[in-house]
């Protein structure tokens, strides 16, 4: 059967912009030396219709990358992997310390020791219910070691809930048999970078190579319609498995970072994934020095500012400060100094975040820097994902939150959220993640939260709650 990805590449090169793929199951590999099955760069005004086809990846890496694309539609496609990018194992013995002997189940990989360096997230599901009984075993010296061809030993960990007969699931980070992709975007199933008005319709994602199902950065008005991030049921699975699949995405289902206009997520389903169903935010930069109107900033990833932007700022105590007007931007960014890196490590960020992330320093000039101090988070109003819409979706049975929103001017309507480990809906900045902004003007109407709650507020440095009145015009109705 012809590889549909080769067909797409050839027809796009010939100038074709309406491409239809025949329905079928296609076992595919990424191009030699690439971490992406299909990369689309600079594409405009094109439609890729897969007509219900399934791509079954032979290497556990990213399926689809859209970079600097505009008005591209991808529809009617299912994504899965020949070998699940995770393993499932039964707890066959447990001692009084909560150390477990594990046996990998038929139909799932038995990772070698080299692939046990990174196993996040490690979760436990009840044997009878197939629902989470332990959302995350980690910390306190947690490790997994191989003790036999299909046998492992798990020890340590803060949360040791689970017992004999329960099923543990953990990611196996591989790419074509090679260890560890090295993190980053190649672990996402679908990744968009600086795209405008791109649409994904009727996509089903049954697994991801450890990352998100759909992730976008610095995009504008992308849409996700009737997309499904779900675990594949035994009635539809292509292989016999001793226990049905318990996991879908290895991380968030839908993540949007620094969007100029936030995404529309309409009539989608996200269940049994390993983090938030939806996460829409920008990224705070932290003030490291103020000299007159010049402000030096340090951030853990790109935190864009442009001349003419307005920006939000708050103190380390969470107090919202007067809006800033950006009058100049230093065009070059540089690595943060050792002192700035040490400062990042001192301000109560999520454990490991400052150490694992690149520290980037930049400078802006503002009309009035009075009141800004070291440690204050600052974020452009232009790059928070504001203008988002989440409507008619079904989320739940996942670790972490249903919807995690830091953007503004949004609509959250007619969704059903059930059995999330954290809040069904959380609105507000979180300093420990350097995720903002400070939300305002959000209409929350007609939603159904089952077994989970709604929180509006956010956190300042060292996870202190924001002062009352920090968020504005957030309405919760029906």
Secondary structure, DSSP 8 states (H G I E B T S, - for coil): ---HHHHHHHHHHTT--EEE--SSEEEE---TT-SEEEEEES-EEEEEEEEEEEEEESSSSEEEEEES-EEEEEEEEEEEESS-SEEEEEEEEE-TT--EEEEE-TTS----GGGGS-----EEE-TTT-SEEES---STT-EEEEEETTEEEEE--S-----TT-EEEEE--EETTEE---SGGGGSSEEEES-BS-EEEEEEE---SSS-SEEEES-BS-EEES-EE----TTT-SS--SS----S-SS-SEEEES-SB--EEES-EEES-SS-SEEEEEE-EEEEEEETTEEEEEESS-----TT-EEEEE-TT--B---EEEEEE-S--EE--HHHHHHHHHTT-STTHHHHS--EEEEEEES--TT--TT-EEEETTSS--S-EEES-EEESSSS-SEEE--SSEEEES-EEE--SS-SEEES-BGGGTEE---EEEEEES-EEES--EEE--B-GGG-B--TT-SEEEEEE-
